[in-house]
Amino acid sequence: MSSMNEKMHIIFYNYNSMRAALLIQRWYRQYVARLEMRRRCTWNIFQSIEYAGEQDQIKLYNFFGYLMDHFTPASSERNLISHIFRENNICRNVDWERYFCYKSIEVPKLYSGPHLSFPITCSNAAELVEAFKNKQQLHSRYVLQLLGETWRLLRILPNISQISTCHSKEITICGDLHGHLEDLLLVFYKNGLPSSEKPYVFNGDFVDRGKDSLEILLILFSFLLVYPNDVHLNRGNHEDHIVNLRYGFTKEVLGKYRLHGKKILKLLQKIFSWLPLATVIDNKVLVLHGGISDTTDLHLISRVDRHKPVDSSRRRVHSLTHSSSTGTRHEVQRRSLQGLNNRVTCSVEEELKERRRQAGLSQSYGDLRNSLANSDSDPDSGELLESYGDEWKQIVDMLWSDPMPQDGCVPNEVRGGGCYWGPDVTEEVLQRHNLTLLIRSHECKQEGYEFCHNRRVLTIFSASNYYEVGSNRGAYIRMGPDLVPHFIQYQANRATRALTLRQSVGRTERSALRALREKLFAHKSDLISSFQEYDPENTGLISLGHWACAMEAVLRLGLPWRVLRTQLVGDTLDGMLDYHLWFRELLSNASLLETMYKHHSNLETIFRIIDTDNSGLISFEEFRQTWKLLSSHLQTEISDEAISDLAVSIDFNKDGSIDINEFMEAFRLVGGDLLQNEGDPH
Amino acid sequence: MAEDKESAEAIVSEVHKKIRAAFDVFDHEFNKTVDVREIGTIIRSLGCFPNEGELHDVIAERLTVNRAYVHEHREDNNGTYLTKQIEEEEPTGYIRFEKFLPTMTKVLMERKFRPIPEDLMLQAFEVLDKQKKGHLELEELTKYMTQEGEPFTQEEMEEMLSAAMDPDKNLIFYKDFVSMMTVDDPR
């Protein structure tokens, strides 16, 4: 009897264990699903803010384009503008070589970093990798020498490199690196250094955002010089000196090389413009940074003078006005003028209006002409502009476009440059050129790579932890003669791997929410007006549903506000939100700073452009004029008095100069204080 | 009466919006479809606690188109073989929002797959802790989670251990674990 009881007891007990296990599994899987939801939302936040930033950048270019087209010689802004767009008087390569000469730079005996000898050898290149791994810095003499050699080599390379797998077993293809040296080192560690047995293709966006962009370039260029037939670099949209002003590369170089930084940047500007545009493997696989469009024609592209003009951005000003893709240049100009006509009066604007009226649309500023002449007065140059414009549009498409799931080809409004292209365009373009696969980068992917368009398009992204520690893996491709891609994934930063899912989601999320809060701060008055529309009786309360609608209407980030609500909104009364209280808790009152903050990265970019001698100082007058022009273009208002007050409060006066870094730093500190909401335990 | 109807409609409308919001997060191509493999995540993120079997049923019975087709065949006396075949297949493809919405609305309105209260969770762990030590050994928990019930995959097991286990002692102090997980819940 008792053994029977025992047996029953055991059976009962086992049954209970099973039920308990089931319960625990059910509970845990629910938890993981909620984390996944949060992770996805966080990802969407980062991505939408990143692309919105790029959009801002394009608006800035359009602003410069507007300036170039519409002001006339008599204006007081002339000096400022010419200052911004001043082309150097040096034109010929020979003169440039003299300017970039490194020979007069001495390397002090105390220098403990790596020494390079030219022609550079593979052990030199390997030494450089080791040195950077040990956080050493290459002396500016060697930097200039290395860059000079690179520039000379790039000038003889074709626009599209043709490579074949027959000589070596496999080709390695890396995507965006964005200054993440740890990732490049990890790839070399896992895969080996470049050599004739180990060819590499690096698919653009080597710089910006990460803090070791220059070191990455120096490594890539040194291997390029040693193995010019086996190392291939494709240009990315970040290999552009105006983009670099905003996204950190310029700042990095000037910070690391105080004396020669400016020269280094200038030489890099030339190098970027000479980077090849694409690589084709075995005549079957096309590798380029952004993507394609319905007009992509590789034969045309291979004949283009890819280095003209010096930076892609100024060209883009004229070829990428997306208010309507079919408008001619004139129509587009007229449209932007109309925008200004609707504005509140401001003396600058009125002056410009007056001049426009007097001078007519065909007026253009003499010094800045070169080949951007207005086609009204000169039909021949107009045509040239048109056809060059077509070729140039193709290049921009190659560097900026993104794939989309629907058929067709539409302008890429999100980025502000290039287009979105669909699977039908992929099929057509690949077939037309007798290709089988398109490998591109340009977009961060959680797993480091992703197929789309029936596996005819492959995105490869090599910067792990791109948005935040733990946000994504990086990956690279190995491809043999069978042209089947094999992926190797990784995540730099040992600490990341040790994080639990919960911790890495949490950390990334906190970062994304911080970034999102900054955006909310910058749009505070617009948001409040929008909330008030849903609150006609001025109760100060709106429903959460209306809150979500208003948020999207103002911010236009396409985010799932209802899902994010729990992270952004605290207590509600019966589902109603007290929005004034919410803002007080979230943000603070500072309308002037708010306006400036909204445009602070544009401001910084403009400052750096004005500061052509890279001294870190601009005159107060230049600052004032710039701000006035920018604010009139962007249709915001700020009085002279307000600017002076601000100047006083941030203590600018150093002989009438503004120290850029100090200004931006003070700005960040003030902004940062206001945004300090929850302490970050990390 | 009219008021009741109105408030009932309002409730349903709110539920619809919630479902839509969660669905949109996974609608990568903005064409009102999601990969069927993400349905589980969506349903759970809306506050439901189905087990794997229940999830599979929801997808197979209510969401996958094939099922309806199979029933017709059965009536024709052709279908027994076919039915069996499809039942055993893993669901693949995409689920459209129009199909998902009514199914999910029903799930939420009927309050299916209710959450598990914290004390019940604690009891479950205590059942596994046969010797009443107050903690579980690494091997003990692994054995249960990967062999009983609806077993964890290796990945799921590793992830749970990284969150639950004290790495120095290789022990799972489940009381703390349960509290921590419950606190995390934003609802």
Interface residues (C-beta under 8 A of the other chain):
Chain A: N16 S17 M18 R19 A20 A21 L22 L23 I24 Q25 R26 W27 Y28 R29 Q30 Y31 V32 A33 R34 E36 M37 R40 C41 N44 P405 Q406 T500 L501 R502 G545 P560 W561 R562 V563 T566 Q567
Chain B: E14 K17 K18 A21 A22 D24 V25 F26 H28 E29 F30 N31 G40 T41 I42 I43 R44 S45 C48 F49 P50 N51 E52 P115 I116 L120 M121 Q123 A124 F125 V127 L128 Y144 M145 E148 G149 E150 P151 F152 E156 E159 M160 S162 A163 M181 D184 D185 P186 R187
